[in-house]
Structure formats: C-alpha cells, structure tokens
Amino acid sequence: MLDHWAHWTPEELATLSEVTQLKLERRRTYFLERLLKLGLVSPLRDYVCTVACPDPQTCARLVEVR
C-alpha cells in the first residue's frame, strides 16, 4: 500500500475508513521523513499530495519553495 500510494485512485482510497487513511498517511510521512534524513529522496520528485487536499498544485509549489 505505502509503496504504491500514488497509484491508488481517490475512489479506491475513499473505500478505506478515515482512521485507516490517517494511519497510512502518518506511516508514509514517517517513512519519507526518515529517507529525507538519510538524503535518499528528493522532495520534489517523490512528493504526493494527500487525498483530502483541496489544491494539490499549491501544495506542489510550496514543496518547491522549501
């Protein structure tokens, strides 16, 4: 699930409970934070906005700024 987060459609993710979605998002965030600390990923390349985000383009721009 976490390895293919971006391949899930919003409709598929909507079948999961909000609690499950939150747990998955937290685990993915924790995992990516650890990789960033190791310098193994690029935030711009690996960024995926959350399913509930109302404006993914704005989020992507914010990642570029930081």
Sequence and secondary structure as in RCSB ss.txt:
>XXXX:A:sequence
MLDHWAHWTPEELATLSEVTQLKLERRRTYFLERLLKLGLVSPLRDYVCTVACPDPQTCARLVEVR
>XXXX:A:secstr
 GGGGGGS HHHHHTS HHHHHHHHHHHHHHHHHHHHHT   HHHH    TT S HHHHHHHHHH 
